Amino acid sequence: MFFNLNYLIYMLPAFLLMALTSWYVKSAYNKWSQVRARSGLTGADAARRLITSAGLYNVQLQQIAGKMTDHYDPRDKVLRLSTEVANRPSVAALAIAAHELGHAMQDAEDYFPLRLRAALVPAVNIGSNLGWFLIMIGLFLNFTQLAWLGVIFFAGGALFALATLPVEFDASARAKRLLADSGIISGEEEQGGVNAVLNAAALTYVAALVTAILQLLYYTNLVGGRRRS
């Protein structure tokens, strides 16, 4: 009922975009993780320096296992860097560490898009799972109103993906300014490397939004088509 030719037609552009984005992110990261920063600072070194200069004294720095698992946790005020990013003095490591610090700065400033995204998390977690169930049950029972309710719940995923864009774009913009203004990176080559890594990462959120919208369009058409029939 759900995974058919029409679904593939709707989702093929998203699959291709996600695959291309994944390749681009890995390519940019692999390239610039091999380029040593002139400052000689590791991701952890840069994070500590920027935390101090920004006055974020309540933010803790921790290492976390895995690759590209770096994130900022606003609940515990912890900036977690993967071992590779924390310990490597590469352009890519500096870009990622500064990006996550950008989120810490957003948290400290009570940045509205960040608060909005955080507020959407519980509703999206519930709504996405409940939406699938309501759509399936509504179509199975030919109860169109219930299926439409499922579509509305499922739309929360697209809304969350949309709310994520300004948060991530702003964090990357902050990271570029922080690294340049602090002198942690210098020269056009390093600035270009930072831009390449962060711009590639930003595309993953664009791809996620496109995927969520196409899924929403598919289920909207599925339920709408059932009603017309």
N, C-alpha and C positions, 0 to 999 in steps of 0.2 A: 504493500500500500504506500509506503513512504519512500523506499529506496528503489526507484524505477528510472526509466530513461529521462523523464521530465526532471527528476531530481538532479541527474547528472548534467543535463543541459543547463540548469540554473547554476549548479555549483562548479562546473568545469572552470570558468574564469577565476573563481576563488581558489580552487586547487592549484591552478597554474601560478597565480599570483603568490600564494603561500610558498610554493616550491621555489620560485624565483627569489623571493624575499629571503628565504632561509639560506639559499646559496649565496646571496649577496652579503648577508650578515656574517656568515662564516668566512667568506673570502676577505672581507674588510678586517674582521677581527684577526684572522690568521696572519694577514700581511703586516698589520701594525702592531701585533703582539711580538713580532720579531724585530721591530725597530726600537732601539734603546733611546730613551729620552735623554737629551743633553743634560738635564738637571740631575740625572742619576737617581731620582726619587722613585720609590715603588708606589703602587696604588695606596698602600696603607700610610706611607710617609706623607703623600699628598693629602690624603683624607685628614690626617692629624693636623697638618698645617692649616688646611682650610677650615676645619672645625674651630681651631683657635682663633683664626683671623675673623671668622664670622660670629664669634662669641657664643657658639653653640655648646656650652660647657656641660649641658645635661645629655648630650648625645654620646653614646658609647660606641666603640668600634670593636667588631668581632670578626673572626674568620669563620667561613662556612665551607663545607665540603661541596664538591661538584664543580662543573664548568658552566660559567655564565649563570650562576645562581645568585648573583649580587642583587641586593635589594635593601631598601630602608623600611624598617618596621616602626610606624608612628605610634603604635600602642606602647612599645617598650622603649622607644627612643633609641633604637639600636641600628647602626649602619653595618650591614653584614656584607663582607667582601669574600669572594671565592679565593682559595689559596693562591691560585695563579695570578689573579689581579692584585691581591694584597702584597705578594712578595716579588713581583716582577717589575723592573723599572722600564716599562715599555710605554709607548704612546697610547696604545689601546687601554692599558691598565689605568693610566691617568685619566683618560676620557671617561671610562666606566665609573671610577671612584668619584670623580667630580659630578657626574650625572646623579649618582645616588645621594651625594651631598646636597644637590639641588633639591631633592625631595625633602631632605631634612630642613632646609631653609624654608620651603613651602609650608612645612608643618609648623615651624616656629612663627611664621608670619600669618598663620591661620588662612592660608591661601584657599579661596572659596572653591575652585574646581577640585582641589584635593579633598576638601570636606564633602563635596557633593558626591564624588566617586566613592568615598568611604561609606557614605550613607546609603548608597545604592547596593552595596555588596550583599547584605542580608536578603533584601527583596529579590535581587537577581538570582542568588543561590536557590531560593525557594521557588521563584517564578519560573526559572528555566526548567527545573525538574517537573514541577506541577504542570507547566505549559504542555510539555510532550504528552503527559498522561491525559490531560483534558482533551487535547486534539485527537488522540487515538480513540478515547472512549466516545467522544462526541461524534466522530465519523462512523465508528462501529455501530452506535445506537441510532445513527441518523438524527442526532440532536445537534443541529447546527449552532444553536446559541451557545452550547457548551464548548463546541469546537472553537468558536470565535473568542470565547473567554480564554481558551488556551493560547490562541494567537496573541492576545493582548499580554498575557503573562510572558510568553516567549519573547515578545518585543523588548522586554527588559534587558536582554542580552545585547541587543543593538544599541539601546540607550546607554548602557554601561560602556560599550566600546567607543561610543561617541564622546562620552564624558572623560574617557581616558586620554584622548588626543591632546587637549590643552595642558593637561598635567604633565605628560611626557615631553611635549614640545617645549614647554616652559623650563622643565628641568634640564633639558639639553642646552637651551639658550643660556641658562645660568652657568652651566658647566663650561661652556666655551668662554664666557666672560671671566669666570673665576680663574681658569687656567692661564688665560692671557694676562689679566691684570696682576696676578700674583707672581708672574714670571716663571711659573712651574713649567710652562712650555714656551718655546721661543722660535721664531723663524717661520717662514711660510710653509716649509715642509711639515713641521710638527703640527701647525695649525690645520693644515690640510688633512693630516692623519686623524686628528681629533674630529674634524668635521665629517670625514668619511665614516668613522666608526659610529658616531652618534646619529648621523643621517640614515645609515643603514638600519640601525636599531629602531628609529622612528618609523620606518616603512613597515615594520612588523605590526605596529598598532594600526596603521592604515589598512593593511591586509586583513587584520582581525575585524575591523569595521566593515569592510567590503563583504567578508564572509558572513558576518551576522546579518547584514542587510539582505543578501541574496537568500539566505535561509529563511528569513522572515517573508520575503517575497514569494518564495516557493510555497510555504505553508498558507500564506494568504490566498494564493491562487488555488491551492488544493481545496481549502475550505470553501472559497467562493465558487469554484467550479462545481463542488458537490451541491451547493445550494441552488445553482442555476439548473442543475440536472434534476 
